[in-house]
Amino acid sequence: MSQSVGKKDQSDAQDSTPPKKSKLPIGLIVSFLLCFLISVSASAALTYFLTSSSNNEEMMAETQTKVENQLNAMRQSIEQQNTQLSAISAENETLKTYLRHSSANALKNILIDQEENIQAYLAVMRQAIGDLSDMLPNSSDWETTYQYQMDLALKASMERTTLLNLLKTGEPQKNNSSLPPKSPTKSN
């Protein structure tokens, strides 16, 4: 027993000495503090990111609304312009009709008819001069001169007809040529 009492005394002696505080290493405390700061920072960053993304969604929704409003405005503008174009096209057709029936067109047609009549008259006169020269003796000189003058007049009339046909008065182009055929000349 004495031994057990001795051990007990030693234990009491050790217990009576002030107990040693176990010191935590500074590295461990710094590690926990650093871990805490990283955790708080990550949480704050995630919260900021989520709230800012909702702001981006709102901004995108506003932008999309603006774009849709502009698109609708452009569609309305295009519809108005198409309406104006169709009205202008209808008015254009009406103006073309007026132009076809205008006095300028009528005058052009009258002048063309007159030139065609002149050409027909010159062709008849040419034939008559040929017949007259056959009846009269020694008439070849004046017939040649007269035929030459008739050819010049006929050529000038044909040129005037061509120019009148080229004149643009709004009338649709005609492909037929209404020139009288040339009469054959007699040679002596």
C-alpha positions as CSV (number, residue, x, y, z in Angstrom):
1,M,0.0,0.0,0.0
2,S,2.7,2.2,0.7
3,Q,3.6,2.1,-2.9
4,S,0.1,2.9,-4.0
5,V,0.0,5.8,-1.5
6,G,3.4,7.0,-2.8
7,K,2.1,6.9,-6.3
8,K,-1.0,8.7,-5.3
9,D,1.1,11.3,-3.6
10,Q,3.1,11.8,-6.7
11,S,0.0,12.1,-8.8
12,D,-1.4,14.6,-6.3
13,A,1.9,16.5,-6.5
14,Q,1.7,16.6,-10.2
15,D,-1.9,17.7,-10.0
16,S,-1.0,20.4,-7.5
17,T,1.5,21.9,-9.8
18,P,-0.2,24.4,-12.1
19,P,-1.3,22.7,-15.2
20,K,0.4,23.6,-18.4
21,K,-1.7,25.3,-21.0
22,S,-1.5,23.6,-24.3
23,K,-0.6,26.3,-26.8
24,L,-2.2,26.0,-30.2
25,P,0.3,26.7,-32.9
26,I,0.0,30.1,-34.6
27,G,-0.1,28.4,-38.0
28,L,-3.2,26.6,-37.2
29,I,-5.0,29.7,-36.0
30,V,-3.9,31.6,-39.2
31,S,-5.1,28.6,-41.3
32,F,-8.5,28.7,-39.7
33,L,-8.7,32.5,-40.0
34,L,-7.7,32.3,-43.7
35,C,-10.2,29.5,-44.4
36,F,-12.9,31.7,-42.7
37,L,-12.0,34.7,-44.8
38,I,-11.9,32.7,-48.1
39,S,-15.3,31.2,-47.2
40,V,-16.8,34.6,-46.5
41,S,-15.2,36.1,-49.7
42,A,-16.5,33.2,-51.9
43,S,-20.0,33.6,-50.4
44,A,-19.9,37.4,-51.0
45,A,-18.7,37.0,-54.6
46,L,-21.3,34.4,-55.4
47,T,-24.0,36.6,-54.0
48,Y,-22.7,39.6,-56.0
49,F,-22.6,37.5,-59.2
50,L,-26.1,36.3,-58.7
51,T,-27.5,39.7,-58.0
52,S,-25.6,41.3,-60.9
53,S,-26.8,38.6,-63.3
54,S,-30.4,39.4,-62.4
55,N,-29.6,43.0,-63.2
56,N,-28.2,41.8,-66.6
57,E,-31.3,39.9,-67.3
58,E,-33.4,43.1,-66.5
59,M,-31.1,45.1,-68.8
60,M,-31.4,42.4,-71.5
61,A,-35.2,42.4,-71.1
62,E,-35.2,46.2,-71.5
63,T,-32.9,46.1,-74.5
64,Q,-35.1,43.4,-76.1
65,T,-38.2,45.5,-75.5
66,K,-36.6,48.5,-77.1
67,V,-35.5,46.4,-80.1
68,E,-39.0,44.9,-80.5
69,N,-40.5,48.5,-80.3
70,Q,-38.0,49.7,-83.0
71,L,-38.8,46.6,-85.1
72,N,-42.6,47.2,-84.8
73,A,-42.0,50.9,-85.8
74,M,-40.0,49.8,-88.8
75,R,-42.7,47.4,-89.9
76,Q,-45.3,50.1,-89.6
77,S,-43.1,52.4,-91.6
78,I,-42.6,49.8,-94.3
79,E,-46.3,49.2,-94.5
80,Q,-46.9,52.9,-94.9
81,Q,-44.3,53.1,-97.6
82,N,-45.8,50.1,-99.4
83,T,-49.2,51.8,-99.3
84,Q,-47.7,55.0,-100.8
85,L,-45.9,52.9,-103.5
86,S,-49.1,51.2,-104.5
87,A,-50.9,54.6,-104.6
88,I,-48.0,56.1,-106.7
89,S,-48.1,53.0,-109.0
90,A,-51.9,53.5,-109.6
91,E,-51.4,57.2,-110.2
92,N,-48.6,56.3,-112.6
93,E,-50.9,54.1,-114.7
94,T,-53.5,56.9,-114.7
95,L,-50.9,59.4,-115.9
96,K,-49.7,57.0,-118.6
97,T,-53.3,56.8,-119.8
98,Y,-53.6,60.6,-119.9
99,L,-50.3,60.8,-121.7
100,R,-51.4,58.3,-124.4
101,H,-54.5,60.4,-125.0
102,S,-52.8,63.8,-124.7
103,S,-52.7,66.4,-127.5
104,A,-48.9,65.9,-128.0
105,N,-49.5,62.4,-129.0
106,A,-52.4,63.3,-131.2
107,L,-50.3,66.0,-132.9
108,K,-47.5,63.5,-133.4
109,N,-49.9,61.0,-135.0
110,I,-51.4,63.8,-137.3
111,L,-47.9,64.8,-138.4
112,I,-47.0,61.2,-139.2
113,D,-50.2,60.8,-141.2
114,Q,-49.4,64.0,-143.1
115,E,-45.9,62.8,-143.9
116,E,-47.2,59.4,-145.1
117,N,-49.7,61.3,-147.3
118,I,-47.0,63.4,-148.7
119,Q,-44.9,60.3,-149.5
120,A,-47.9,58.7,-151.2
121,Y,-48.4,61.9,-153.3
122,L,-44.7,62.1,-154.2
123,A,-44.8,58.5,-155.3
124,V,-47.9,59.2,-157.6
125,M,-46.2,62.3,-159.0
126,R,-43.1,60.3,-159.7
127,Q,-45.1,57.8,-161.7
128,A,-47.0,60.6,-163.5
129,I,-43.7,62.3,-164.5
130,G,-42.4,59.0,-165.8
131,D,-45.6,58.6,-167.9
132,L,-45.4,62.2,-169.1
133,S,-41.8,61.8,-170.2
134,D,-42.8,58.8,-172.3
135,M,-45.3,60.9,-174.2
136,L,-43.1,63.9,-174.9
137,P,-40.0,63.7,-177.1
138,N,-36.6,64.9,-175.7
139,S,-37.9,65.0,-172.1
140,S,-35.2,62.9,-170.5
141,D,-33.3,66.0,-169.2
142,W,-36.1,67.6,-167.3
143,E,-37.4,64.2,-166.2
144,T,-34.1,63.3,-164.6
145,T,-33.9,66.6,-162.9
146,Y,-37.5,66.4,-161.7
147,Q,-37.1,62.8,-160.5
148,Y,-34.0,63.8,-158.6
149,Q,-35.9,66.6,-156.9
150,M,-38.8,64.2,-156.1
151,D,-36.3,61.7,-154.6
152,L,-34.9,64.4,-152.3
153,A,-38.4,65.4,-151.2
154,L,-39.3,61.8,-150.6
155,K,-36.1,61.2,-148.6
156,A,-36.7,64.3,-146.4
157,S,-40.3,63.2,-145.8
158,M,-39.1,59.7,-144.7
159,E,-36.5,61.2,-142.4
160,R,-39.2,63.4,-140.8
161,T,-41.4,60.3,-140.3
162,T,-38.5,58.5,-138.7
163,L,-37.9,61.4,-136.3
164,L,-41.6,61.7,-135.4
165,N,-41.6,57.9,-134.6
166,L,-38.6,58.4,-132.4
167,L,-40.4,61.2,-130.5
168,K,-41.4,60.0,-127.1
169,T,-44.8,61.1,-126.1
170,G,-45.8,58.1,-123.9
171,E,-47.4,56.1,-126.7
172,P,-46.4,52.5,-126.9
173,Q,-43.9,51.7,-129.7
174,K,-45.3,50.4,-132.9
175,N,-43.2,47.9,-134.9
176,N,-44.9,48.3,-138.2
177,S,-43.7,50.7,-140.8
178,S,-46.4,52.4,-142.8
179,L,-44.2,53.8,-145.5
180,P,-45.6,53.5,-149.1
181,P,-43.6,51.3,-151.4
182,K,-41.3,53.1,-153.8
183,S,-42.5,53.1,-157.4
184,P,-40.1,51.9,-160.0
185,T,-38.5,54.5,-162.2
186,K,-38.2,54.2,-165.9
187,S,-34.8,54.8,-167.4
188,N,-34.3,56.1,-171.0
